[in-house]
Structures are given as structure tokens and as C-alpha cells.
Amino acid sequence: MKTLYLDCGMGAAGDMLTAALLELLPEPAAFVERLNALGIPGVKYAAEPSEKCGIRGTHVTVTVHGEEEHEHGHDHEHGHDHEHGHEHTHEHSHEHTHEHEHAHEHSHEHAHSHSHSSLHDIEHMVRDHMPLPEKVREDILAVYRLIAEAESHVHGVPVTDIHFHEVGTLDALADVTAVCLLMNELKPDEVIASPVHVGSGTVRCAHGILPVPAPATAYILRDVPIYGGNIRGELCTPTGAALLRRFVTRFGEMPVMRVETVGYGMGKKDFEAANCVRAMLGETEGERDTVVSLSCNVDDMTAEELGFAIEELLAAGALEAYCVPAAMKKSRPGAVLRVLCRESGREALVRQIFRLTSTIGVRESVMRRYVLERETVSEDTEFGPVRKKLSRGYGVVREKYEYDDLARIARETGLPLSEVKARLGAK
């Protein structure tokens, strides 16, 4: 299984994740050219060598109309226009990286001339003006929704009232777009990240002095293992947190893996520890996968209602959802509903279980499972392209045609499903 491991021992920020993933590519310079060809208004990417604590890596900068604005500046630019005038007084020193302490020492008096963008404006730019694969567009917008929802929760205003400062928005959009494109380029089967070091102390932003992690970051990282440590300053930004939340399959220790490539994405500030995100790309075989099991008992729902609930839970991202008949109290026949999901989807699915069933309690347990490496390929047949699932690992190789494709062929040809399988040589 192709596995990407992210070491977030010094937090995570959009520019650092970009640089770390960029180093995993065979031709990073060519990819930077691709980024600059996207046509994000006024945006220019640049990658340069950087060294922290004797470790060589890459630092990525983004300039907007020739101006560099570091990520924390724009991360905390989200706001709502009826509360304040976006004075953009982030007295910062224009360091586009681990803007940890937000020691922004001069005010941006030019900021009043900048416009602001809503989530709708971001979506318009991404969908209508950027030549991107549809999967990448969806990833970018999902990351922005996470940030906007966090800001909405923190400020107590609707998502539609959240606006982004023009320069900061383009800078953030550049970072988010780069990471989403890189993930699409690398195509890992699984992304694992270490517990996230968020830093400590306080951070200064347009709203005043806030505790670390910043409220938006803390909201995004709900249910994610985080810790503070002794380093004073903000190590994980809202953008970095949202990118981790979007792509990381699970958080935990580095698995046993054959590492093929290592990338170091450097921040600009210097600390007693190397200020970087480390990305390791390699192969795991027979990897143990961590899942969350959610279960509840019901004895007052019809079979139709339970069937509908299972369909909705699967559509909401459950890995598996099923019922087991059971004898309940007072001799009532009932069912145990069990849902398996990733840790990142646990909260949303708990909400769905309460919404879709009559239960008043949901049990949770964390489980490890052994899984085969899986991939889906397309095979040319007498019926045209047909998808086939391949599974490998533990000395086992299995293949199976996709049922939906077999059923479609049976309906189109009028053949029984068994005959379609026989003519394809399916077992």
C-alpha cells in the first residue's frame, strides 16, 4: 500500500506542507512551473533551498502582486464585515512560513484598498477560472469550507458572512491549491500523520491577542491528537489544520513501512528544534488499519427504517454499516446497528445515527484490522471496459469484477448475471 506519513512535530502550515510534498516529486521545479501556470491572479510560487538545525530542505514562498504575506497573517484574516473593518493590522514582518508568534510589527495601511472575498467568491474562482481536475477542485473547496465553518463557529455568524482579505485569500488559496494538487499527483492510498504539535502561548491577530492554538485551529482539530510543548508561538495554522483534516486517514505512530522518499518543508523562523514538516512516502504491506466501531441497539424501528438508515450512513462516509438481529429487554426482537468509520468521520456519523434511528445512546470502540492492498483497474472485454478490483497481501492475490458493471451489462444485453460472469471468466 502506498503510504504517506507526515511528521507534524513542529505543527503544520500550508507553505510547509507544500514544500514537504514538493520534495517527494522527481521533478519539483517542473511542478512549480505548473503551479505558476494556473493563473491565480497576481500569484507567483518560488521554491528555494533552506536549512534548519543542519537539515537541508525546501522553503516555498508565495507572492501576490510582488508582495509576500505569510500564512498566519491571512489565516487570521477571516472575519465578518459587520463586526470590524478588516483593518489588517497584522504587524508582521512578511515572513511566509511558520508565522508562529505573529510578531507583526507594522500595520498594513494599504489594506483598506483591498477587497474581500466570500466563500462563494472562492468557489467561483476555483470552479470557473482555474484549470484543475475536478477532484482537486472538490478538495480545495472542502478545505475552505472547514476554515469558514470554524470561523463561523468562533465568531457566531453565518458562513455566508465570513470574508477573506484579498491578498491573504490569494496567498492562502495558493497554498491550499498547491497541497491539493500535490496530493493528487502523489496519490497515496493512505495518509497517516503524527499527533500535531500546536505550540503554546498567544497569537496576535485582527481580533486581538488569542490563545494558542487559535480558536479556529482548535475547532478544526477536534478529535485529532494534539499537544502544546515548550515552544512559544503558533505552530499549526487554521489552513494547515484544515489540510490535515481533509487528507489524513488517521493520526498515530509511524507504521512499519519501506520509505522510498523523504521531504522536508521548512518554515522561515528558527527554533531550538528544526522548524519543518517531514513527509515520508513509501510502501506498507499487510498494514493494520485503525477504524472506529459505533453501535447501538434498537427495538422500535421497522425493517424499512433500518434499511434507509444504513443506506444514508454509507452515503455519509461509513466504511461499513449493517444490522445484526438481537433479543432485547422485555423479550422484544430488535437489532444491533453497527457502523465502521475512520476516526476523522466519527463525529459526523454519530450525529447521523442519532438523526436516523430511535436510539438514545451510541457505543464507541477503536479497532485495528488487517487489510489487503487494494486497487481498481479497467479491463477491456467483449462488453467494453469493465472495472476489476485487485487485492494483494499476506501471500494472497484476489481479483473480482465490479458488481455494478456486471449488472449493467446484464441489463443492457438481457443476459443472466451468471452468464455475463462466465463469459468474462469471473469466479
N, C-alpha and C positions, 0 to 999 in steps of 0.2 A: 504494500500500500504506500502510495506517495504521500509522505507526511511532512508538514511544515511545522517547526517548533519555534515559537517566539519567546525569547528571554526578556521579560519586562522588569528586570531587577532595577532598572533606572526609569521605570514608567514607560509611557508611550505618548508620542506626539505624531501628527500627520507627516511632518517632514522627515522624522527619524524612521518611521515605518517605510516611507517611500525609499529612502536611501538604503535601508537594510535589504529590502526586497530587490532593489535595483542591482545590488551586488551579486544576487543569485543568478542573474541572467548571463549568458555567454557574451553578449554584446551590449553592455549597458549604455554606451554612447549612442548607439543607433536607436535605443528605446527613448532616450532623452529627446532625440530629434523627432520621434513620433509624437511625444508629448507636446513639443513646441508647434507641431503641425495641426494640433487640434483646433486652434483658432479661438481659444478662450481670450476675450478682449483684453489686450494690453499685457497679457501674462507671458513671462519667459522663464523657463526652467534652466537651472545650471547645476551640474554636479562637479564637485571638486574633492580631492583627497583631504582627509582630516586625520589627526592623531590625538588620541586621548589615553593618558596613562601608558604610553608606549605601544598602544594598539592602533594599527592603521585601518581606516575605514573610509566612508564616503559621507560628505555633508551635501545636502540638496538645498538650494535656495530658490525662492520664487519671487520675482519682481513683478509689480503691477505698474505699468507706465513708468518703468525705471525706478520705482520706489519699492524698497523691501520692507515688509511688515511682518514681524514674526507671528507665529501661530497663536500664542496665548493672547496677543493683542486682539485678533479677530475672534478668537473663541469666546471671549467675554464681551464681544460687541453685540451679541444677540440681545434684543430688548423689545420694548413695545412703545410705539410712538406717543401714546397718550400719557406715559409716565415720565419721560425725560426727552431731552432734545438730542440724544446721541452726541454729546459734546466730544466724544472720542479723546478724552484726556488721559490716555494710557501712557503717561510719561515714560515711554520705553526707549530703549537705545537701538531700535531697529535690528534686533538680532533674531533672525528667523529660525529659531530652534528652541529647544527646551528653555523656554522663557520662564524658567522656574519661579523666580520670585517676583516677577512683574515689577522690576525696579524701573518703571517707566519714568524717566526723569525729565521729559519735556512734553509740553502739550501740543497736540496736533491742531493748531488753529485753522489749518486748511480744511479740517474735516467737515465744517459746515457747508462746504461747497459740494460734498459728495452726496449722492442719492443713496437710498436704502432699498434693499430687495426683500421681498416676502418669499415664503416657501413656494408660492405659485410662480413667482418670477424665476426662481431657481429651476423649477420643473420645466418652464418654458425654454430656458436656456439649454438645459441638458437634452431635452427631447427634440427641440427644433433647430438647434444651432451647433450641435457638436456631433461629429461623425464617430459614433460609438456603437459597439454591439449592444443589442437590446439587454442582454444580461448585465452588462456594465452600467447601463442607464438605470436599471432597477436597483442595482447595488448602491449607486450614488444617491439616489433619491431615498432609499431606505435609511442610509446613514444620516442624511439631512433630517428625515422625519424623527429619528431618535434624538437628535440635538434639539430640534424645535419642540418636541414633546417634553423634553427635560426642562427647557427654558420656560415653556408654558406652565409646567407644574411649579417651578420655583417662583415665578412671578405672579402666578394666579390669574393668568389671562389666557384667552383662547389662542390656539396655534396660529390662527389667521392673523392675529395681532403681533406675532413675532416677526421682527425685521432684522436684516443683516446689513451692516455698514458696507458700502460699495467696495472699498479697497480690501477690507478684511474678508468680505464674502468671496471675492475673486481669488484671494490668496488661499482661503480655506477650500474653495471649490477645486483649485489646482491640486492641493494635497489629497483631497478625497478622491478626485478623478484618477490621480496617479496610482494610488494604492489599489483602487478597484480594477484598474487596467492591469496592474502587475499581478494581482491575484488571478485575473482571467488568463493572463499569459502563463503563469506557473501551473495553474490548475491542480492544486493539491487535493488529494482525496480526503484529507483530514488536516485540520489546523488546531494545534494544541498550544496553549500559552501558559507561562508560569503565573503564579499569583502576582498581582500588579502592585508595584511599589508606587504609592501616590504622593509621597513626600510628607512634609509637615509644616506647621506654621501658618502663615496667612498669605493671601494674594491680593494685590490691589487691582481693581477694575473700575469701570464707569459707575458702578453702583456703590462703590466704597471698598472697604477692606473686608475681605471674606475669608473664612477658614479654609484650609486645605484638607481634603480635596474640595474644590469649588462645588457649590450646591448642584450645579448641572452635572458635573462629573460624578458626584456621589449618587445622583439619581440614576444615571445611565448604568453605573456599575453595581446596581442592586443584584444580589445573589452571586456576584463574582468575588472570589477570594482576593482581598486587598490588604495592604499593611502600610504603616506610616514610616517607621525607621527614624534615623537620626538626621537625615539630610533636610535642611530647612529650605523650603521652596516647593513649588508645584511641579511635580514630575509627570503627572498624567493629565492631559488636557481633555476637555469635552470631545474634541474631534478625535483624539487618539482613543478615548474610551468608546466612542460610537463605532469606530472602525473595528476595534477588538470585538465589540458586542455583535457586529454584523458577521464577521468571518470566523471567529474562533468556535470550533466544535466543542471543546471542553478545556477547562483550566486545571492544571495539575503538574505533576513532575514530568520531566522529560522521559519519554518512553525509550525502550531499547530499540535503537534504530541504526542503520548504516548511513552515516552522514556523508553526503556527496558534495555539498556546497555550503559555505558559511558566509553570511553577510553581516557587516557592521554598519548601522546607520547612526551617525554621530550628531549629537547636539552641539551647540556652539559654546555653551558655558563650560567651565571647568569645575569639577568637584573632586573630592578625595577618591571617589570611585569613577571608573570610566563611564562617561555620560553617553550611553549608546543603547540602542535596541539591537540585540543579536538575533539573527534569523538563521535557522539551520534546516536545510532541505535534504531529505533522504528517504530511505525505504524501511518500512516495518513489515515484518511477516508474522502472520498469526497474531496480530495486535489485539490486546484486550481493550475493549471499548467500555466506557462508563456510561450508563444510562440511569434515568430516574424512573422508578415504577410508582405510579399513582393509582390507588384503588379505592373503591367504595362499595358498600352493599346497598341494594335497592330491592324493595319487595312490593312497590306500589306503582310500577310502570309497566305499560303494555310492551309486547314484543316490537310493535311498530315504533314506539317512542324510543326504545333502547337502540333499535336499528338506526333510526335517524341520528341519535346522539353519537353513535360510533362513526357514522359517515362524516358528521360535522367535525368530530375530533381528529379524524385522519386528515380532513381538508385543512385543519388548523395547524398541522405540522407534527402530529403524533407519529412516532415510528411504527407503533402497533396499537390497536385498540380492539378489545374483544370482551365477551361475557362468558362466565362460567356458571352453570346452574348451581344453586346452593339452597339448603334448607335454613330459613331464617327463624327468628324467635316467633313464638305463638304458632309454630308449625306451618308458617307461610312459605310457599315456594317463592324463591327470588333469584337474584343473580348477583355475582361479584363482577363489577366492571373494572377492568384493568387497562391502564394506558401507559405505554412506554414512551419516553421522550428524552431529548437532550436536556442537560441542565439549564441551558440558556432559554429553553421554551417552557420550563416548568411553571412559572407564574401564570403565563397566558393560558395554559391548558387547565390549570386548577380553576381559573375563572370560568373557563368553558364548561368544565364538569359541573360546577355549581349552577351554571345557567341552563344547561341542557338536561340535567337529571333532578330527581327529587331528593337527593342525598343531603344530609346536614353535616357530613364530615368526610374528609378525604385523607387517606393514609399515604405516607411517602416513605420510600426506601431507595437508597442508592445501590445499584447493582453493577457488577462487572460481567461482561460477556465476551466470549471468544468469537471472532468473526473472520470469515474468509475475505480475501481481497476480491473486490467486485468491479466489473466494468460492463458496459453495454456497447455492442458493436452492431453495425448494419451489414447484413449479408444479402448478396444478390441471389434471387431464386427464380423459379419459373413463374412465381406470382409477383415478382418485383422485389424491391428492398423489404427485408423483414429483420426486425431487431432481435438480437440474441443476447441473453445475459450470460456472462462468463464469471465463474467463481474459482479461486485458487487458494491454496494454503494448507498446511498440515499434511502435505503429501496427497492432497485431493485436488482433482480438476473436474469441474462440472460445467455443463452448458445447457441452456434451456431457451427456446424461442419465447418471445414476449406474448403472453396470452392475448392481449388486446389486438395484436397484429394477426394472430391466428383466427380470432373471432371475426375480425373484419374481412379476412379472405374467405372464410366460410360463408359469411352473409353475401359477399359480392359474387361468389361462384356458385352458391347453392349446394356446395359440398358439405357433408358432415364434418364436424371438427376433427374427428378421429382420422378421416381420410386426408385432410389437409396435413395433419401431423405426420401421417405415414408417408406422404409424397415428399415431405421435407426431410424425412429421416429423423424426425423428432422422437425422443424416447418419452 
